[in-house]
């Protein structure tokens, strides 16, 4: 059940109208606002507290799900109720219109999804999507598919109108939180590391399990694909970096890399090296050619050790040319490393550049992004060390950051994804997960999977 006094927001397709639902009083109230200058257009009374809202693509209609298991459709322009859709056995937790506006999907506290004909309001179908509450609904690929998320730790893909299962990420045998993800360069495979000492590889196109790695009974903290879809590196709580080789749907550990005295928590790859950041205050550089040598030794030693931080190193990222590396730490500092000649040297030290732990960093062509538990994302000039932009979202804590072209994405401790332009303009906020996002990964989709499927995923 949602907390009393909660407010949910979403924008009309024109992005000029904002609507909110306040479930704080006995009777839910839907409110429609003009974004600028924040003018209240209409308040829509409902006999039951409300959970969720969405606009019809054409903008004049909005649908809201209530605690009574109903979906109420309003014409907010005339402040009139168009129809009430009934059929859910419990509170409606999520609603979504198809991009065409022809269908409306709704989901409940008991995990069922119902499809409705938007023009007529008649039931078009229904199915059990999750064991337990559905936490999110979203049409993707132009309405061809419907994505659902649930408190059963499942992300599932369904055909947009038929309700046929098309893909699934995770299995009901794995309720353990996912701690890290890594997507192969082709965009075909996604590796997921779990707190329960599991490491699994999925086909992104179908969600099917491609391989499972036998890790000792310790959490897997970080992952990085090394060479195509054949070699994968993992770091775990036994302080060991492992290299896995994927062959014929089987994954076997071919290399043990020892050097850290505490768990490695972040990995980054260049054309020449793999960097590992650890709770032992250090970064290790490993020669990539040795890690992926099919005939090499099972034990590999690091090429060099980078020391400079005064607390746990939480993140690292190579520059696009692979000649420099940035690292962030619980000491609230960013260090820029010049790796043209080993053992490398610090070129810039941004001491106390955040007010709390640095939790993520990413290096793009024009700038470096960092995020922190102080709730801020900062963009830096990698050549001068100057802060060129500060981005502040609604969350008090951030757990990860990545850059895609001119977009900056951050993950939060309360399950939200925030998207900005690198100019500083906020684009959108996505309620991606019900709890903390542990890891954020982004990639360019190159495979022939259905367009519009998620390109990044992390579970709390």
Secondary structure, 3 states (H helix, E strand, C coil): CCCCCCEEEEECCCCCEEEEEECCCCCCEEEEEECCCCEEEEEEECCCCEEEEEECCCCCEEEEEECCCEEEEEECCCCEEEEEEECCCCCEEEEEECCCCCEEEEEECCCEEEEEECCCCCEEEEEECCCCCEEEEEEEHHHCEEEEEECCCEEEEEECCCCCEEEEECCCCCCCCEEEEEECCCCCEEEEEECCCEEEEEECCCCCEEEEEECCCCCEEEEEEEECCCEEEEEECCCCEEEEEEECCEEEEEEEECCCCCCEEEEEECCCEEEEEECCCEEEEEEHHHHCCCCCCCEECCCEEEECCCCCEEEEEECCCCCEEEEEECCCCEEEEECCCCCCEEEEEECCCCCCCEEEEEECCCCEEEEECCCEEEEECCCCCCEEEEEECCCCCEEEEEEECCEEEEEECCCEEEEEECCCCEEEEEECCCCCCCCCCCCCCCCCCCCCCCCCCCCC
